[in-house]
Amino acid sequence: MEVSLEKNAPHQVVIVGGGFGGLYTAKALKSANVNVTLIDKRNFHLFQPLLYQVATGTLSPADISAPLRSLFSKSKNTKVLLGEVNDIDPKAQQVILGDEVVPYDTLIVATGANHSYFGKDNWKEFAPGLKTVEDAIEMRRQIFSAFEAAEKETDPEKRRALLTFVIVGGGPTGVELSGAIAELTYQTLKEDFRSINISEAKILLLQGGDRILPHIAPELSKVAAVSLQKLGVAVYTNTRVTNIENNIVTFKQGDELTEIASKTILWAAGVQGSPMGKALAESTGVECDRDGRVIVEPDLTIKGYKNIFVVGDLSNFSHQNSKPLPGVAPVAKQQGEYVAKLIKRRLQGNTLPQFRYNDVGTLAMIGQNLAVVDLGLLKLQGFIAWLFWLIIHIYFLIEFDTKIVVAIQWAWNYITRNRRSRLITGREAFVEAKTVNNRVQQPSNPATAECKS
């Protein structure tokens, strides 16, 4: 399909998804002679790399979110639509949002990825993942509810299950999550409860490969494992989870099967492309890989459609080093900026060489004063790496006021070792509290009960 370049009408660019890929595409087009429509089912951009800090009570959701309309309020060529794209009509060059149709000349799909349970979707009930604000709030509810329930539990076996935290997946999310839970358990909460013996708590990190953080240098991976163990995390490598059911994790090491009872099982092991990948495949015939990611061309378009781009976690770009690029924020950011530049070049009758990712390095927070950073030739660990991690994450936060708020929060947490966002929220927490209150002081005649000051 040829790219529409009508001179009498502004070029219509439609971006589906307000994550890193979609956001940076739109930002790079704000001064271009095009009309941009950014569509997302949420009204905010979410800084996903810090979701684990929401889940463990360090930050609140507002600290890592930015309303999309405020981000583009001064970009007069950009319109933001709240809605979910149901289908794409590549022949008519339209995206469908329920009963609404949005035409495009160029389409960018940047809808990211979801959790993958490797075909065991029933595990989701017992092991939530971490991709959305709701995921983080639910994870936070489970973590802090476990401590509250353990404080009241008199059965030793049940209390051990409540104080056992299992994290499945040894990538950056799993490592950062397990380190944060260890600090929360053994430092922040150690004086807050009267009946809990903190030494009973167990934190297990299960990794299928032979080392955690497999995408960084082996020596840094070893440093990370040792640092986690010092914090109190039991690190299991070459470990395959075979079942998760009824708050029991079954995993295999060699020929040995082990069962662990845990009320808090957290998933950080795999991702798959969003449902938009399947929708694209059905409407355009494009290939997807086994994880549901769309196979893209060297310029990030899809085969047969030079006006449809796929960027970020939904794309499988294997034209550099013969391996798909990792699903991390810097990849999505660079791809979004590349596509914006290519669109502007095309409108001038020019083009660009194929996309090439500039690997800026891999980094992971382990705990306070503990991190690892792999910048290729430069490798950092300990306090310097931790400071570098803080600076990089503050830099990439979108809004200036958010940068200030997060910096202050981190400084205060560093001084006090406290976590101010330790809230148990959500419908289940409310229902549980309401049920308890109804058992206590139920008036004999509710119809005539009065409030007394």
N, C-alpha and C positions, 0 to 999 in steps of 0.2 A: 504494500500500500504506500502511495506517495504521500509525502508530508504536505499538508495544506499551508500555503504561504500567500493567502489572498492579500493584495496590497490595500484594498479598500476597507477592510475590516481589521480591527485589532486581533492579533493572534491570541487565541483562547488556550490558556494552559490550565489544566485541571490536575490538582494534586490530591491523591487519596491517602490520608494518613498524616497526622501531625507529630509524629515522632522525629527522631534526629534527621532521617533522610528527607522527609517531607518538609520539615521546618527549615532546614538549611537550603533546600531548593528554593522555597518561597522567599527567604531572606535575600538570596543572591539575585533574585529577579525583581526586587522591589523598585529598582530604578530603570528597568528594561521597558521597552515599548511593547508591552504585552498586558493582557488582562489575566490575572491569576485567581483561580477559585480553589481554596483549600478546604477539603472536606474531612471531617473527623467525627467519630461517634462520641467523642468526649470534647468538652469545651476548653481543654487545657493540654499543654505539653507537659509530659512527665519525664523527669530526669531519672531514668530507671537504674543507673549504677548505684544510687543511694537508697533504693527501696529497702534494702536489708536494714538500714538504720531506722527506718520507720517501723519495720517489723520487730526491732529490738528496743524501741522506746527512746532512741537518741534524738530523732527528728520527728516532726509531724508532717502529714501529707502536704500541707500548704508550703512547707519549707522547700520542697523539691518539685513544685508544680508552678506553672505560669499560664494564665488565661490566654488562649490563642488570639482573641479579639484585641486584647491590650497590646500583644506583641506586634500586631499589624495595624494598629489604629492610625498610624501616620503613613502607612503604605497605601496610597490612594488607588493603586492599581490592583490591590489584593482584597478579595472578598472571602470571608470565612463562613462556612455552612456547617451547622450541627446536624449530622445525620449519618446513616450507615448505608454504604453502597451495596446494593443487592446483586447487581449484574452490570456487565459491560457489553455494549453493542459496537464492536470495532468497525463494522461496515457503515453504520450511520454516524460513527464517532460520537457516541453518547455514553454517559454513565447513568445508571438508574438508581434513584433513592426512593424506594416505595413508589408513590404515584408521580414523583418529580423526575424530570429528565434534564441533565446538564450536558450541553454539547462541548466538545473539545476539538482543538486542532492538534494539541500535544497532550498526552496523558502520562502522568507519573504515578505509579503505584508504589506506596511505601507503607504498607500496613503491618509490617513487622512479623513477629513469630509468637506462637503460643507454646505451652508446655507439651512435651512429648513423653508419654509413659511407655513407649516402645511396644504398643499394642495392648498394654495392660491398663486400659482406661478405668477399670474399676478401682485401681489404686488411688485415683484422684480423691476419693472420699476420705481416705485415711492419711494422705500425704499431699497437702496443698503445695503448689509451686509459688513463684514470686515474679509476676510480670505486671501486675496492675496495682493501683492503690488499694482496691478491695482485697487483693491477695495479701498485701502487707498488713492491712488492718486485721484480717482473719488470722494471719500468722501471729501477730502481736497478741490477739485475744487468746489463742491457744497457749502461747508461751507463758503469759502472766497468769492465766487461769490455772495452769498446771501447778504453779507455786501456791496459789491460793487454796486449791483443793488439797495439796499435800500438807498444808498447815493444819487442816482439819482431819486428815486421814489417820486412823489408828492402826489399820492393817499394814504391817511392814512391807508385804509384797506389793500391795496396791500403791503404797507410797513410793516404792522404788520405781514402779512404772511411770508414776507422775513426774518423778525427778530424773527420768531418762530421756534425753533429747537425741534423736537420730537424724542426721543430715545426709541425704543421698546425693552424691555428686561432688567431686573434688576440683571443680573449676573455680574461677574467681568468686562466683556467687556462693558456692558451698563453703569455700575457705573463709570468706569474710563473714558469712552468717555464723559458722561454728565458732570463730574467734570472738565475735560479738556476744554470742550466748554464753561463752565461757567467762568473759569479763563480767557480764551481767550477773551470772550465777555466783561466781567466787569472789567478786569484789563489791559490785553495787548493792546486791541484795543480802549480803551475808549478815548484816545487823538488823534487817527489817522484819524477820520472822522469829517466833519464839519456840515453835515446836519442830521446825525443820533443822535437821543436821546437814549442813551444806556438803559435808564430806560424802554423803550418800549420793549426791547428784552425779550423773554420768552424761558425757557428751561424746557421741560417736560420729565420726565422719567416714562414710563409706565411698570408696572410689574404685571403679571397675578397672582402670589402668594400673600400670606399675608405679605410678607416682602422681601426686596431686599437682595441680597447675601444669598440665602437660605441655602448654604452649610457651612456657618460659624455659630458660636455661636449666639443665638438670641440677646444677649446684644451688641455684636459687630455690628450686622446688624442694630440695633437701632442707635448706634453711627454713622454709615455710613450715615443713612438716615438724621439724624439731621445735620451732617456736610455738606451734599449736599444742604440741605435747606438753611444753612447759606451762602453757595456760590451763592445761587440764583436759585437752581434747584427745581422745583415743582415735588415732588415724589408722584406718584399715585400707590397704591397697590390694590390687588383684582380687577384689571382692565383688561378687555379682549378686545383686538382690534377686531372689527367686520368687518371693511373694510378700505382699503387704495386705494384711487382713485382720480385722478386729483388734487393731492396735498392737499387732505383732509383726515384726519385720523378720523375714527369713532370708539369710544370705549364705553364700557359698564361697569358701576359700579352699581351692584345690578340691578334694573330695569330701571336705568336712562341711556339714550344714549346721548353722547356728540360728537359734531363735531368740529374739530380744523383745521383751514386752516394753512398749513405750506409748505414752499418751500423746506425745508430740513428735511426729515424723514429718520432716520437711523435705521437699523435692527440689533438687537443683541439678538434675542429671541430664536432661535433654530438652531440645526444643524442636518444633516443627513449624513450617510456614503457616501463615494465617489462611483462613478459608478463601481469601481472594486469589490465592495461587491456583486453587482448583477451578474457581470461576474463570480465570484467565485461560487456563488450559482448555476448558470446555468451549469458550467463545472464540479462541484464536488457534487452538491446536498446538500451542507451545508445550514443550516438555517440562515436567517437574522431576526433581530428584526424589529419592525415597523418603526424604524428610518434608516433602511438600514445597520445597523452594523452587522458584522458577529459574530455568536455565536461561541466562541472558547472553547476548552477543558481546563482543569486545567493547562496544560503545554503550553498553547497558540497555540497549533496546532488546525486544524479543524478535525471534525469527519471523520474517515476513511482515513485520509491522515496525517501520522506522519511526513512527510517531508515538509508540508506546514504550515507556521506560519502566524498569523495575529496579528499585534501589533498597539498600538496607538489608535487614534480616530475611526478607522474603526472597532475595535474589541469590542465585548460585552463580558467582563469577569465578570461573576456573581457568581464566586465560593468563594467569600470572602464577608461576611456579606449579602449575597443573593441579593445584588444590583449591577448593573453595575458600574464599576469604572468610575470616571468622565473623561471627555475628556480634560485633562490638560497635560502640558509638562512633569511634573515629572513622571506621569504614563507611557507615551510613552518612556521616557528615561530608566526607570527601566525595562520595558518590553524588550526593545532592548538589554540591557546588559544581562538580563536573557537568552534570546534566544541565544545570542553569547556564553555564558557560557555553555548552554545545548548542542549546536552543538559541542563544543570542548570536552565535556564529552562523548558524543556519539561516537566520533571518537576514543576515548580511550576504548570504550566498556562499559562505565558507564552511569549513568543518574543523574537526579536531582529531589528533591521534587517539588511539584507543585509551580507555581509562587505565590508569596505573595507580595502585594504592601505595602511598608512602607510609610504611609501617613506623608509627611513632613510638612503638614499644608496648610492653605489657606490664601492668602493675596490679598489686593486690594488697589490701590492708589485712593485717593479721590481728592486730590489737594496738593498744596505746603504745606509741613509740616503736611499733613493730610493723614493717611492711617490706615487700620485695618489689624491685623495679628492674625490668630488663629493657634497656634501650639499645640492644645490639652490642656495640663495642663497650658501652658503659653499663655496668651492673651495680645496683645499689641495694643495700639491706639495712635493717635496723632503723635508727632514729632519722637519718638523712633520707632514707627511702620513704619513711612515714611522712616527713615534712613535705617531700616532693609530691606524694599522693594527695595530701591536703590541698596544696597550691593548685595542682592540676584540676582537681574536682571543683574547687571554688571558681577557677577560671572558666570552666565549661558550663557552669550554671548560667541560665539564660538571662535572667533579670538582675540588675544591679542591686536592688533592695534585697533580693533573695541571697545574693552573695554575702551581703553584710549580715543578714540574719543568721545564716548558716555558720559563718566565721565566728560570730559571737557565741552561738550555741556550742560550737566545738571548743572554744576557749573556756567557757564555763564548765563544760563537761570534763575538760582536761584538769581544771583546778579542783573541782569538787568530786569527780568520779561519779556524778549523779546523772540520771537520765530522766528528764522532766516529762517526757511524753509516754509514761508508762500507764496508759489508759486501757481498760478493758471495755471495748465498745462493740456495737453490732447487735443485731436483733436477738441472737441466741443469748448474749449476756443479759440483755434487758428482760427476756422471757424468764431466764433462770432467777434473776433477782426478784422479779414480780411474783414468781411462784413461791419463793421463800417468804416474801412479805405477806402473801395471802395465807400462809400457814400460821403466821404469828398474828395475834390480836385480831382475829376475825370477829366482828361484832355480831352479837346474837340476833339482832334485827337490823340488817343493812339499810332497810328502807327508812328507819328512823334515826340512824346514827348521825351524830353531829360532830363537827370540828370544834374543839375548844381551845381558846388561846391561853 
